[in-house]
Structures are given as C-alpha cells and as structure tokens.
Amino acid sequence: MGIKKNYIFTNKRYSEKSVMSTILGLISLGALIAAVYFTFRAGGQAMVGYGVTGLLAAVFSLAGLTLGIMSRMEKDKFYLFSYIGIVTNLLAVLSIGYIIYAGVYGI
C-alpha cells in the first residue's frame, strides 16, 4: 500500500486585524494584572498611575474587541487569532467592569 499524500493548497492567511486584536488583548490583560498586583502589594492604596493604566487598558481592549469582530467578518481568512483576540479583549472588558463594580459597591 502506498502512502496517501493529501496536500491542500489555499490562499487563506491570518488577518492583520486579528493579530493586532490578540496583541491588544494580551497587553490589556497584562496591564490589568500588573495594576491589580501592585495595588494589592501596596495594601489596597492604588496610585493614580494604576488608574490611568486601567483606563488605557479599557481603551485598548475596546479597540481590540472591535478589531477582532471586524477580522472575524472577513472572508477567506483563518479565524484562530480572531477568536483569541475576541476572548482576551472580552476578558479584559469584563475585568475592568468588575473592578469598577467592586470599587463602587465595596466588595
């Protein structure tokens, strides 16, 4: 029996928007984790810079979420980075929402 060789040639590529979405999501999550960690180490006293970091993380994650959704709607592309970008940016947005909720209601 011969070895069956199946080659599939395709023109599909990863979208630049999906890769950028993933990068923005990782930056947002990393910045939020760092800000929460350093606030915890300071005994709950957050510096102003940590708030600015959270604000920039929110902007990055909203932009990344938009890019991820736009890249998922493109035709003839691979969607792995689109899904990773959407999930990471959604986690960042939900984390920011939880941080604000916990700050307002004192959880």
N, C-alpha and C positions, 0 to 999 in steps of 0.2 A: 504494500500500500504506500502510495506517495503521500508526502506531507502536503496538506491543503494550505495554500497561502492565499489569504484574503487581504487585499490591500484596498483601502478606501481613500480615495483622494478627494479632498474637499477644499473649498475656498474659505471656509469658516475661520474666523480669528476671534481673539478676545477684543472686546470693545475698550477703547481708551477710557471711556466714561466709567466702565465697570471697574477697571483697575484703580482709577482715581477715587471712586466711591469707597473701595476697600481700604485704600490708604487713608482717606479722611476718617473713616470709621475707626481704624486702629489708632490713629492719632488722638481722636476724641476720647476713646475708651482709656488709652494710656494716660492722657492728661487728667481725666476724672479720677482714675485710680490713684495717681500721684497726689492730687489735691486732697482727696479724702484721707489718704495715708498720712500726709504731713499735718493735716488738721487734727487727726487722731493723736499723733505724736505730740502735738502742742497742747493737749488736754482739752480739745474742743474749741480752742480760740483760733478762728480762721483769720489769716491776714487778708488784706484787700486783694493782693495778687492772686489768691486762690479763687476769689470770686470772679475776677477778670478771666482767669483760666477756665472756669466753668462757663462763662458767657461765650468765650471763643470756642469752647468745645461744643456748645449748643449751636452756634453758627455753622461750624464745620460739619456737625452731624446732620443738620437740616440740609445743607448743600450736598452732602454725601448721599443722603436718602433720596434727594431729587435726582442726582446723577444715577444712582442705582436703579431707580424706577425707569428713568429715560433709557438707560442701556438695556434694560430687560425688554423694552418695547421695540428694539431694533431687530431687524430680520437678518437671518443667516449669520448669526454670531454664536459663540459659546457663551453660556449663561452662568458658569460657575462663580466668577467674580461678581457678577450682578447679584446673585443670591447672597454671597458672603458680605458684600457691601451693604445690602439692604438689612441683613440681620444685625451686623455690627453697629450700623448707624441707628437702627431702631432700638437696640440695647442702650446706646448712649443717650438717646432722647428719653427713653423710659427712666434711665438712671438719674438724669437731670430733673425730670419731673418728680421722682421720688425724693430727691434731695430737697427740692423746694417744698414739697408736701410735708416732709419731716420737719423742716425748719419752721413752717407756718404753724403746724399743729403740735410741735414739741414732742415728736415721737422719739 
